[in-house]
Amino acid sequence: MENPNFEISAINEKINRLEKTQVIKNYYLVLGGGKIGTDFLHYARKNKFPFVLVIDKDENAPASDEADIKTEAEVVNLLKNKASEPSPNKVLKSPRVAGAVKREDEGENEKEDGKPEIYFCKMDLKHIPFLLSYGIPEYIIPAVPCHAVAYMLSELLKFPLEPAKNESLEKIEDKSQKGSSPVTELIIGPENKRLMTFFEKLAASFPADVIAGRYPEHGMLFFSYAREGEICPDGCPGPRDRCPTFGRIKPETITEYAGKLRQSLPGWVFESHQMKPGTGGLKGKEFKQNLLEIFEFVRAFKENKSGERLENPEDRAFFIATTCTCHGVLNLFYVL
């Protein structure tokens, strides 16, 4: 964008709003209503998770047959009501499963009648910023065939277009939907020797036997303790120190390996905590903290207090990774 002062002001506004956004306890947001999302929905109902919202761009996704279908307006009202609920006194501990994560504050509370609220809404991932503005879930469960956090990042960071003087509210709102992001994915072509060297050096930070795929043309790395052709069972408990399916020792988890990369490159690791064997979720508190730090990182570049011009994308690069004990995916971005 041409006006740096407007960019900085927009980032500050995002930071202020995010700082004030509540993490809503006992709210589980499932991104995707296919096989994995529907399986988690069944688990949530069986274990009486209080409030579950499944979103999918396909209104006929399998999860839609298993939940109460709501419109966007109805979801907004539900979240407003959920956010206004007082902190519960009664705490119900969720059933323990092998390798499952210990819930925040030792469990979830149950509605008085013991019946969980499970909803489905037709909604695309690009609408996540709108949804999160009404409250951040205690857990976000990605169940889509993409790197959900990386996909959402540009939308979450998107600046509205600068309003003109005396512009109507309707036009300002329309511009907000057409804004641009201050970051973009770092795409590396084979002809760019400098960036290829940067990418290979980054990949070399990880043991070769956990790199499941490297795609510089997409700025991506995939990690796994499983080898090519091996398929992990749906109900794997994912222990930290070993792979029970293929009998491998894990010197460190994929999350720990990704965290070490921060010593040489700015980045953020979104850890997927096991909700049930085979399904992970991002803790809302960690998600919020990571977003705040990313916003502040981008703001620092836009303010450019040092006055130094960083022409090369790799000098403005950072990574976003989603990982668990066994698997992970990493995307490279850079500040424009």
N, C-alpha and C positions, 0 to 999 in steps of 0.2 A: 504494500500500500504506500501511497505517496506521503501521507502525513504521519510521521513517527509519533507526534504528540497524541494524535487520536488513537493510534495503536496502543500506546502505553496506557492511556486512559481506559481503553476497552479491556485490557488485561487486568488492570486494577479493579475494574468493576466485576470481572469474572472471579477474581480472587476474593473480593468482599462477599459476593453472593455465595460462593462455595463454602467459605468459612462459616457462614450462617446457616447453611443447609444441614438439616438434621439427618442423622443416621437412624432410621426407623427400626427399632428392635422387632424381631419376629416377622420381618418382611423379607421374603425370598423372591428374587426376580430371576426367572428362567428365560434365557435368550435362545429361543428355538423350541418349536413344538413338535419336532420329529421323534425318532426312536429314543434318543437319550433324554430329551426333555420330558417326554411322556413317561419314561421309566422313572425319572425323578419325581414326577407328579404322583405316580402310584406310591412311591416310597413316602412322600410327604403326607399323603392322605392316610396311609397306614399308621404312620407315627404321629399324626395329628399336629403337623406344623401349622401354626395359626393362620398365616396369611401368605399365599403363594400366587404370584402373577406370572403367567407364561405369555410371552409375546412371539409372534411369528408373522412374517409378511404374507404368508399363505393363510387365508381365512379358513381353509379346509384342512389345515395341518392336523395330524392325529390327535394332538393334545386338545384340540377344540371339541372333540367328542367326549372328553373326560372332565371338562370344567365348565363353569358358568361363564358364558360369553358376555363380554362387556364392550361398550364403545369407549373411545378415548375420553369423552366427557365423563362417562360414568367412572372410569378408572381414576381420573383426576379427583372426583368427589370421594372415592374410596380412600385414596392416599391422603387427602386432607383430613379425613376423619381418623385415619390410622395415626397420622402424625400428631393429632391433638389428644390422643389417648394418654392418660396419666401413666407413669411408670408402674408396672404391675408389681404387686406384692407377692403373689403366688407364683412360684417358679416350678415348672415341670421339667425334669431332666429327660432328655431324649434317650431312647434305647441305645446302648453302646453296641457298636459293631466293630469287627476286627479292623484295626487301622483307621477307624473313622476319627475325624477331628473333634476335639472337645469344643462344644459350642461356647460362644461368648456368654459370660456370666452364668456358666454351668447349665444352660438349657433354654428351652422355650416355654412360654406360658401358653396355657390352653384357654380357649373360650369357655365360658361357663357351661355351655351345653356339650363341650367336648368335640364339637364339629368344626373342622378346619374350613377356612375360606379359600377356595381355589378358583382362580379366574383365568380366562383367556381373552387376549385382545389382539386383533389384527394390527400389527405395528411393525415397521421396519427399524433396523438398527440405527438408521440416521435420525430417528426420533428420540433416541436415548437422552440427549441433552434436555429435551422437553420433559421427558419422564422423570429424570433425576432432579429437575428443578423443584419437584414436589416432595423430595425426600430420597435419600440414598438407602438402598436396601441393606439389611444386616449382612446378607449374602447375595452375591450375583453368581448365577450358575450358567456359564457359557455352554451352549449345546448347539452350536452352529459350525458348519464346515469351513471356518476361516479363523484368523487370529482376531477375535472379537475386540480385544482392547485396542489393538493397532487400528482396526477398522473405525472404532469410535473416536479415536484421538483427534483426528482432524476436525470432526464435527464438534467435539467438545471445545476445541480451541478456536473455532471459527469466529472471526470478527464480523460484526455487522458492517455493511457499507456506511461510510460517513454520511450522516443526514445533512441535507442542504438547509440553509437558513429558512425558518418558517415553514418547514415541510410538515405535511399532515402526519398524524399518528399511523394511519393506514399505510402510507408510503414507507414510513420508517420500519414498520413491522414486516412489510414485503421485502425491504432491503436486507433485513436480518436473516431471511431465509436464503438470500443470494450472496451472502458474505464470503470472504476468502479466508483460508487458514494461514497462519504465520509459519507453519511447518509443512514439509512434504517428505514423502519417502525418498530415501537415497537409492536411486536406481543406477546400477553400474554396468556399463557396456564393456565387452571384451577389449575394445580398442583403447579404453582409458587405462593405461598401465599404472598411473599413479593411484587411482581409486581401487584398481584390482589389488595392488600391493597392500593398500589400507585394509581391504576386505580380508585378504588371506592372512594378514597379521592378526586381525581380530579373531578369525576362525582358529588360528593356532593357539589362542588362549585356552581352548578347550581340548581335552583329550580326544584324540582321533576316533577312539572307539565309541564315543557318545554322540558324534556328529552323524545324524541320519540323513542330512541333505544340506547342500549349500547352493544358494541361488542368488548370486550377485546381481543378476538382471532384475531381481525383485527386492534386493537388499535384505535377504532373509537367510536365517540358519534354522535348521530343525535339529532337535536333540532327542535321543532315546537310548535307554539301556537295552532295548530290543534290537535285534539284528534284522537285516533285510530278509523278508519272507516270514518273519516271526510275528504272530498275532497274539497280543495280550488278551487274556480272558476278561469278559465283562465285569466279573466280580472280584478282581484282584485287589487285595488290601493295600498294596503298594508300600511295604515296609521300607524304612530309610536305609538300612544297611545291606540289603541283599534283594535279589530278584528271585522270588520263590518259584516262578514258572520256568525260568531257564537256568536257574542255579548259579547266578552271577553275584559276586560281591560288588557292592557300591562303595568305593572309597569316599565319595562325596555325593550328595544328591545333585540333581540338575539345578535346583534352586541355588545351592551353594556355589556351584561352578559359575552360574550367571552372576551371582552377587559379587564374585571376585573380579569380574570384568570391569566393575566400576572403579577399580584402582587405575585403569588406563583410559577409560572412556566414560563420559557422563551417561547415565542410564538409570532405568527404573525397572525393578522386577516385581511383577504382580504374581504373588504366590497363590497357586490353586491348592486350597486345603481340602482334604477328602471329606465329602459330605456323607458318602456311603461308598462301599467298595465299587470302584470303577467310575465314580463321578466326583468331580471337584468343584469348589466354589471359591470366589474371591471375597474376602472379608471387606465389608463396606467401609470400616474405619481405615483399613490399609489402602483401599482404593481411593478414598478421599484424600488421604495424606499424600499419596503419590501424585495425584492430580494437582494438588496445591504446589508441590515442589516443581512439577513440570511447568506450570504457569509461571512460577517465579524464575525458573531457568530461562524461559523464553523472554520474560520481561527484562532480565539482565542483558540479554543480547540486544534487545530493542533500545534500551537506555544507552548502551555502549559508553559507559562512563569513562572507560580507558581511552576512547577515541581511536582505538586500533581497528583497522579494517581487515576483516577476515574474508578473503576472496574465495578460498577453496572450501567446497562443501564439507569436507572431512574435518575442517577446523570448527565447523558449526554443527557437527553431528552429535547424535545421542541415540541410545537404543531403548526399545521397549520390549520386554520379554514377559511371557506368561509361562510359568514353570510349576512342576510338581516334583516329587522325589524321583520319578522315572523318566519324564518326558518334558519337552519344552519347545517353544518357538520364539524367535527373536526377529524383530524388524528394525531396520536402521532408518532414522529420520534426520533431517537437518533443518535448521532455522533459516528461513528465507531472508 
